[in-house]
């Protein structure tokens, strides 16, 4: 399957991306069919040099069935090549990762605490039943 996706370039902590057409099974920065533009995320959104696109080639590859990735779809939507994709919903994104883990641990502890008394209650119910059987055997 053909994909329109970003291929990372630049140096460490200074990324610059090429927008390329590539087979989906190829590596992110590996072999690609054609370069269709570039994306520099370090520049402000107002700058014209932030994104460069070859419109005719992008339209051609979209007509050939190439599917854009989510990030490329947003870039193409902002530049009116395709309809703007619907934004996703990730309510945990704003919560720092350490706090997410704490919240995930709290319900587990609560469930474990609830499970222990239930297990003890079952044992207590089992004891009278076992004693009743012993008395019947006598």
Secondary structure, 3 states (H helix, E strand, C coil): CEEEEEEEEEECCEEEEEEEEEECCCCCCCCCCEEEEEECCCCCCCCHHHEEECHHHHHHHHHCCCEECHHHHHHHHHCCCCCCCCCCCCCCCCCCHHHHHHHHHHHHHHHHHHHHHHHHHHHHHHHHHHHHHHHHHC
